[in-house]
């Protein structure tokens, strides 16, 4: 089968944000809790004008317009989301409206859901399709989109919203590596959405962190083993063979802790740790048990210090979008990948290996990797990908800041009008980015209508 990967990417985030330092004051928590303690600086949010359908319409149309592909060239389209507004009708079917003019209805795929993992499951499905006998030579389009909102309280500051579209096909600038994809799947009640009438999850914050770190340990160990078998890893640490690590990013402090945890895993497994080099000063941690160290501050602190320079080189560049938008849920990991690409040049990114860790509560997780191609010639797919993401920071800077009381009213309005029918949204249209799809009405039969700005 052909080598398969990500050909093009499109990122969409809301045009409005709240400043985390102002939210700290508004929520009456100590100054620094959200900004330093969790590592977040801004949080994007949507008014009642946007829902998961509109986010996906926006990101798909932008990708098609900017890449110049035709809707007839797409043979598979699927959406990973945990923002459920209909228990039966998929978001994918809503997106088929964009295909109407092209006459193409022969498009496989529907929606996939498991918390923040749905986008990764959709990507795996797309890749599997292209590698299979059912592939008809066309592209697959994978969408990850969510509106992440929490009830008021300590989790609210870890919300976010956004959508990412990935065009998947052969001859891609980002090629998925075969033979190393590793999963960890387990039953857990760490974060779930049993209340069908509410947008909010039920969340056990501490347990969700523990589940995330446990899944990371398992995926990393399996990935390391498979990388050895595949001949990708010759030495003892995957940290040495990957140029970048992108994580699912609920908040950025957890990403720093996660990177440190990879080093802890390597250290505990290493029969001959180098106490003169990478593991200097870590002698006393030789007998640490992973499952007893999820919240051990001395272990956490020591390994975060030892891994700091590697973290800054290999992971920090991928946190740009998450620090400024928040947890987008399914797009979070791919926002990390987009951020990594956006902060590189064509020369600096060519040939690099990126390891990705995807986590969805409940829980489903995976670690996999991709190689950036070496072909950096003008007009190459890699050049197009890098230049298409180069305006990311500028787009983040062009957003509108909203004061916490107005953000709070917006959340209350969403809460009160969620699933109301008929309903006419009242949020501003002026502040949306040009090209954004928005909700104009919901009729008495819950049918939603949209327009594009
Ligand atoms: N200055 C600097 N740091 C501070 C300050 C301050 N003034 N105040 C607190 N902190 C630090 C704390 O020490 C802590 O850091 P540490 O754990 O590294 O020591 C951090 O800020 C957070 O403070 P906590 O008291 O632990 O925060 P709290 O328990 O209130 O909430 C949580 C954090 C659990 C993440 C909550 O926001 C939540 O439930 N979020 C949703 C769940 C989530 O994101 N889970 C992650 C994986 S699952 C998923 O993706 C949904």
Boltz pocket constraint, residues with backbone or C-beta under 6 A from the ligand:
constraints:
  - pocket:
      binder: B
      contacts: [[A, 30], [A, 31], [A, 32], [A, 33], [A, 34], [A, 36], [A, 37], [A, 38], [A, 116], [A, 154], [A, 155], [A, 156], [A, 157], [A, 158], [A, 191], [A, 203], [A, 204], [A, 205], [A, 206], [A, 208], [A, 209], [A, 212], [A, 249], [A, 250], [A, 251], [A, 253], [A, 254], [A, 327], [A, 359], [A, 361]]
      max_distance: 6.0
